[in-house]
Amino acid sequence: MSKMNAVGWFDIYVNELDRAAAFYETVLGRKLEPMGDPTGQTQMMSFPADMSSYGAAGALTKSEHAAPGAGGTVVYFSAEDCAVEEARVANAGGKVVRPKFSIGEFGWVTLCQDTEGNMFGLNSLR
């Protein structure tokens, strides 16, 4: 069996898909794309991804089987300088929980809350 990264996909659960998509598009400066669900049970907007590149792909997901909220899993989005995306969070309707701070040799992190109440992180090497 070949080595794999621990995360192959992520879902960020939301209550209002359009609101959450607008938030992440504003903060990350990337367009999300509608994504079909083979089960027909959820609505999804995927983050742009190249499945052959390093890192995990994922989507915002509206489902009756799960709900957003703080205190659970935190997804960290890669950035050139997380201060750039951090500066967009409040105007997009979110909240900066912990402004950019050093994590030593692993760079810098900002912790934020999105419009749905989910905690997420931004990570950069500078």
Order of alpha helices (4+ residues) and beta strands (2+ residues): beta-alpha-beta-beta-beta-beta-alpha-beta-beta-beta
